[in-house]
């Protein structure tokens, strides 16, 4: 007899991954890159001032994109876009709103998202896993009883399904970044095979 078991654990997030950066444009690539670099340096400075370690800041994406338009069937060069996106690991979410605001003041014109995390996600998953097994055992017990059989409580096999961690949504206010972390949910699923007699 093979039954499924599932459980979802919930917890308050205490960390976040913030993705933001700078897009500059211009006919001269070197000038567009220089402007971009200066703004990124200013942003990194504000991150450091807000207690974010350099090791928690990394480049997530860097692009140089030529821009063209078409007029009368002819391709016309309009300059370059330079995009530099940073991924920032916030070890505390208390200052997330201020960090975003300060980065925007320093030149960030791309705020691409924030994902909330829990430093206790392993414990949340283990709790969900334990209760997913209890769910599977309860189902097997009912099925065995209803079919007039006795369940052997030691499982023949346990197959772990893919765990899923669902972050909470982000909310940004117009004038000041208002961050609503909500809850993190971690789901565990199992397929458990029991024998009966």
KOLMI-507902 format. One record per residue (C-alpha): residue number from 0; chain; x negated, z negated, y; residue in one letter. Coordinates in nm, 2 decimals, decimal comma. Layout:
// residues N
{atom NUM 'A' {X Z Y} 'A'}
...
***
This chain:
// residues 197
{atom 0 'A' {0,00 0,00 0,00} 'X'}
{atom 1 'A' {-0,15 0,11 0,34} 'X'}
{atom 2 'A' {-0,01 -0,04 0,66} 'X'}
{atom 3 'A' {-0,11 -0,02 1,02} 'X'}
{atom 4 'A' {-0,17 -0,31 1,26} 'X'}
{atom 5 'A' {-0,20 -0,31 1,63} 'X'}
{atom 6 'A' {-0,25 -0,55 1,91} 'X'}
{atom 7 'A' {-0,32 -0,53 2,28} 'X'}
{atom 8 'A' {-0,51 -0,80 2,47} 'X'}
{atom 9 'A' {-0,50 -0,84 2,85} 'X'}
{atom 10 'A' {-0,75 -0,99 3,08} 'X'}
{atom 11 'A' {-0,84 -1,00 3,45} 'X'}
{atom 12 'A' {-1,12 -0,76 3,55} 'X'}
{atom 13 'A' {-1,42 -0,90 3,72} 'X'}
{atom 14 'A' {-1,64 -0,59 3,76} 'X'}
{atom 15 'A' {-1,59 -0,24 3,88} 'X'}
{atom 16 'A' {-1,74 0,11 3,88} 'X'}
{atom 17 'A' {-1,71 0,27 4,22} 'X'}
{atom 18 'A' {-1,77 0,65 4,27} 'X'}
{atom 19 'A' {-1,84 0,76 4,62} 'X'}
{atom 20 'A' {-2,07 0,99 4,82} 'X'}
{atom 21 'A' {-2,13 1,24 5,08} 'X'}
{atom 22 'A' {-2,05 1,61 5,14} 'X'}
{atom 23 'A' {-2,24 1,79 5,42} 'X'}
{atom 24 'A' {-2,23 2,15 5,51} 'X'}
{atom 25 'A' {-2,42 2,40 5,73} 'X'}
{atom 26 'A' {-2,58 2,74 5,75} 'X'}
{atom 27 'A' {-2,92 2,59 5,71} 'X'}
{atom 28 'A' {-2,97 2,44 5,37} 'X'}
{atom 29 'A' {-3,26 2,21 5,47} 'X'}
{atom 30 'A' {-3,06 2,06 5,76} 'X'}
{atom 31 'A' {-2,75 2,01 5,54} 'X'}
{atom 32 'A' {-2,97 1,83 5,28} 'X'}
{atom 33 'A' {-3,15 1,62 5,54} 'X'}
{atom 34 'A' {-2,81 1,51 5,69} 'X'}
{atom 35 'A' {-2,69 1,43 5,34} 'X'}
{atom 36 'A' {-3,00 1,23 5,25} 'X'}
{atom 37 'A' {-2,98 1,03 5,57} 'X'}
{atom 38 'A' {-2,62 0,94 5,51} 'X'}
{atom 39 'A' {-2,69 0,84 5,14} 'X'}
{atom 40 'A' {-2,98 0,62 5,26} 'X'}
{atom 41 'A' {-2,74 0,45 5,51} 'X'}
{atom 42 'A' {-2,48 0,40 5,23} 'X'}
{atom 43 'A' {-2,74 0,25 5,00} 'X'}
{atom 44 'A' {-2,84 0,02 5,28} 'X'}
{atom 45 'A' {-2,48 -0,11 5,32} 'X'}
{atom 46 'A' {-2,46 -0,15 4,94} 'X'}
{atom 47 'A' {-2,78 -0,36 4,95} 'X'}
{atom 48 'A' {-2,65 -0,56 5,24} 'X'}
{atom 49 'A' {-2,34 -0,64 5,04} 'X'}
{atom 50 'A' {-2,55 -0,77 4,75} 'X'}
{atom 51 'A' {-2,55 -0,46 4,52} 'X'}
{atom 52 'A' {-2,87 -0,42 4,33} 'X'}
{atom 53 'A' {-3,06 -0,09 4,34} 'X'}
{atom 54 'A' {-3,05 -0,09 3,96} 'X'}
{atom 55 'A' {-2,67 -0,09 3,98} 'X'}
{atom 56 'A' {-2,67 0,23 4,19} 'X'}
{atom 57 'A' {-2,73 0,57 4,05} 'X'}
{atom 58 'A' {-2,68 0,94 4,13} 'X'}
{atom 59 'A' {-2,38 1,06 3,94} 'X'}
{atom 60 'A' {-2,37 1,42 4,07} 'X'}
{atom 61 'A' {-2,58 1,63 4,30} 'X'}
{atom 62 'A' {-2,47 1,99 4,40} 'X'}
{atom 63 'A' {-2,58 2,26 4,63} 'X'}
{atom 64 'A' {-2,29 2,51 4,67} 'X'}
{atom 65 'A' {-2,32 2,84 4,86} 'X'}
{atom 66 'A' {-1,99 2,92 5,04} 'X'}
{atom 67 'A' {-1,86 3,27 5,08} 'X'}
{atom 68 'A' {-1,55 3,44 5,22} 'X'}
{atom 69 'A' {-1,42 3,79 5,19} 'X'}
{atom 70 'A' {-1,33 4,02 5,48} 'X'}
{atom 71 'A' {-1,24 4,38 5,43} 'X'}
{atom 72 'A' {-1,37 4,37 5,08} 'X'}
{atom 73 'A' {-1,71 4,24 5,19} 'X'}
{atom 74 'A' {-1,86 3,91 5,09} 'X'}
{atom 75 'A' {-1,97 3,70 5,39} 'X'}
{atom 76 'A' {-2,20 3,41 5,36} 'X'}
{atom 77 'A' {-2,07 3,10 5,53} 'X'}
{atom 78 'A' {-2,34 2,84 5,46} 'X'}
{atom 79 'A' {-2,39 2,56 5,21} 'X'}
{atom 80 'A' {-2,22 2,25 5,09} 'X'}
{atom 81 'A' {-2,44 1,97 4,97} 'X'}
{atom 82 'A' {-2,27 1,70 4,76} 'X'}
{atom 83 'A' {-2,43 1,38 4,65} 'X'}
{atom 84 'A' {-2,21 1,14 4,45} 'X'}
{atom 85 'A' {-2,32 0,78 4,37} 'X'}
{atom 86 'A' {-2,19 0,56 4,08} 'X'}
{atom 87 'A' {-2,20 0,20 4,18} 'X'}
{atom 88 'A' {-2,16 -0,09 3,94} 'X'}
{atom 89 'A' {-2,01 -0,39 4,12} 'X'}
{atom 90 'A' {-2,08 -0,71 3,93} 'X'}
{atom 91 'A' {-1,81 -0,88 4,14} 'X'}
{atom 92 'A' {-1,49 -0,72 4,27} 'X'}
{atom 93 'A' {-1,43 -0,98 4,55} 'X'}
{atom 94 'A' {-1,60 -0,76 4,81} 'X'}
{atom 95 'A' {-1,50 -0,42 4,67} 'X'}
{atom 96 'A' {-1,28 -0,34 4,97} 'X'}
{atom 97 'A' {-1,55 -0,43 5,22} 'X'}
{atom 98 'A' {-1,81 -0,23 5,02} 'X'}
{atom 99 'A' {-1,59 0,08 5,04} 'X'}
{atom 100 'A' {-1,52 0,03 5,41} 'X'}
{atom 101 'A' {-1,89 -0,02 5,49} 'X'}
{atom 102 'A' {-1,99 0,29 5,29} 'X'}
{atom 103 'A' {-1,73 0,50 5,47} 'X'}
{atom 104 'A' {-1,86 0,37 5,81} 'X'}
{atom 105 'A' {-2,21 0,46 5,70} 'X'}
{atom 106 'A' {-2,11 0,82 5,63} 'X'}
{atom 107 'A' {-1,94 0,84 5,29} 'X'}
{atom 108 'A' {-1,67 1,10 5,31} 'X'}
{atom 109 'A' {-1,60 1,12 4,93} 'X'}
{atom 110 'A' {-1,44 0,82 4,76} 'X'}
{atom 111 'A' {-1,36 0,96 4,42} 'X'}
{atom 112 'A' {-1,24 0,65 4,24} 'X'}
{atom 113 'A' {-1,28 0,29 4,12} 'X'}
{atom 114 'A' {-1,25 0,18 3,76} 'X'}
{atom 115 'A' {-1,20 -0,19 3,69} 'X'}
{atom 116 'A' {-1,39 -0,35 3,40} 'X'}
{atom 117 'A' {-1,42 -0,69 3,23} 'X'}
{atom 118 'A' {-1,75 -0,84 3,14} 'X'}
{atom 119 'A' {-1,54 -1,01 2,86} 'X'}
{atom 120 'A' {-1,42 -0,68 2,70} 'X'}
{atom 121 'A' {-1,59 -0,76 2,37} 'X'}
{atom 122 'A' {-1,41 -1,09 2,34} 'X'}
{atom 123 'A' {-1,08 -0,92 2,44} 'X'}
{atom 124 'A' {-1,13 -0,66 2,17} 'X'}
{atom 125 'A' {-1,22 -0,91 1,90} 'X'}
{atom 126 'A' {-0,91 -1,11 1,99} 'X'}
{atom 127 'A' {-0,70 -0,79 1,97} 'X'}
{atom 128 'A' {-0,87 -0,70 1,64} 'X'}
{atom 129 'A' {-0,79 -1,03 1,49} 'X'}
{atom 130 'A' {-0,42 -1,00 1,58} 'X'}
{atom 131 'A' {-0,41 -0,64 1,47} 'X'}
{atom 132 'A' {-0,51 -0,76 1,12} 'X'}
{atom 133 'A' {-0,25 -1,03 1,13} 'X'}
{atom 134 'A' {0,01 -0,77 1,22} 'X'}
{atom 135 'A' {-0,09 -0,55 0,92} 'X'}
{atom 136 'A' {-0,08 -0,85 0,68} 'X'}
{atom 137 'A' {0,26 -0,95 0,81} 'X'}
{atom 138 'A' {0,39 -0,59 0,75} 'X'}
{atom 139 'A' {0,24 -0,57 0,40} 'X'}
{atom 140 'A' {0,39 -0,91 0,31} 'X'}
{atom 141 'A' {0,74 -0,80 0,41} 'X'}
{atom 142 'A' {0,71 -0,47 0,23} 'X'}
{atom 143 'A' {0,58 -0,63 -0,09} 'X'}
{atom 144 'A' {0,86 -0,89 -0,08} 'X'}
{atom 145 'A' {1,13 -0,63 -0,02} 'X'}
{atom 146 'A' {1,01 -0,42 -0,30} 'X'}
{atom 147 'A' {1,00 -0,71 -0,55} 'X'}
{atom 148 'A' {0,62 -0,72 -0,57} 'X'}
{atom 149 'A' {0,35 -0,98 -0,51} 'X'}
{atom 150 'A' {0,09 -0,90 -0,25} 'X'}
{atom 151 'A' {-0,28 -0,96 -0,33} 'X'}
{atom 152 'A' {-0,39 -1,11 0,00} 'X'}
{atom 153 'A' {-0,75 -0,97 -0,02} 'X'}
{atom 154 'A' {-0,74 -0,62 0,12} 'X'}
{atom 155 'A' {-0,87 -0,33 -0,07} 'X'}
{atom 156 'A' {-1,00 -0,15 0,25} 'X'}
{atom 157 'A' {-0,98 -0,19 0,62} 'X'}
{atom 158 'A' {-1,02 0,11 0,85} 'X'}
{atom 159 'A' {-1,07 0,05 1,22} 'X'}
{atom 160 'A' {-0,90 0,28 1,46} 'X'}
{atom 161 'A' {-1,04 0,38 1,80} 'X'}
{atom 162 'A' {-1,02 0,11 2,05} 'X'}
{atom 163 'A' {-0,88 0,19 2,40} 'X'}
{atom 164 'A' {-0,95 0,01 2,72} 'X'}
{atom 165 'A' {-0,71 0,09 3,00} 'X'}
{atom 166 'A' {-0,82 0,02 3,35} 'X'}
{atom 167 'A' {-0,58 -0,08 3,63} 'X'}
{atom 168 'A' {-0,49 0,16 3,91} 'X'}
{atom 169 'A' {-0,65 0,17 4,25} 'X'}
{atom 170 'A' {-0,48 0,14 4,58} 'X'}
{atom 171 'A' {-0,64 0,23 4,91} 'X'}
{atom 172 'A' {-0,47 0,14 5,23} 'X'}
{atom 173 'A' {-0,51 0,37 5,53} 'X'}
{atom 174 'A' {-0,70 0,15 5,77} 'X'}
{atom 175 'A' {-0,86 -0,10 5,54} 'X'}
{atom 176 'A' {-0,93 -0,06 5,18} 'X'}
{atom 177 'A' {-0,70 -0,29 4,99} 'X'}
{atom 178 'A' {-0,81 -0,32 4,63} 'X'}
{atom 179 'A' {-0,55 -0,43 4,36} 'X'}
{atom 180 'A' {-0,74 -0,49 4,04} 'X'}
{atom 181 'A' {-0,44 -0,58 3,82} 'X'}
{atom 182 'A' {-0,52 -0,64 3,45} 'X'}
{atom 183 'A' {-0,74 -0,47 3,19} 'X'}
{atom 184 'A' {-0,58 -0,40 2,86} 'X'}
{atom 185 'A' {-0,78 -0,35 2,54} 'X'}
{atom 186 'A' {-0,60 -0,22 2,23} 'X'}
{atom 187 'A' {-0,72 -0,25 1,87} 'X'}
{atom 188 'A' {-0,57 -0,07 1,57} 'X'}
{atom 189 'A' {-0,63 -0,09 1,20} 'X'}
{atom 190 'A' {-0,53 0,07 0,88} 'X'}
{atom 191 'A' {-0,53 -0,18 0,59} 'X'}
{atom 192 'A' {-0,48 -0,11 0,23} 'X'}
{atom 193 'A' {-0,35 -0,39 0,00} 'X'}
{atom 194 'A' {-0,28 -0,40 -0,37} 'X'}
{atom 195 'A' {0,03 -0,55 -0,53} 'X'}
{atom 196 'A' {0,12 -0,67 -0,88} 'X'}
***
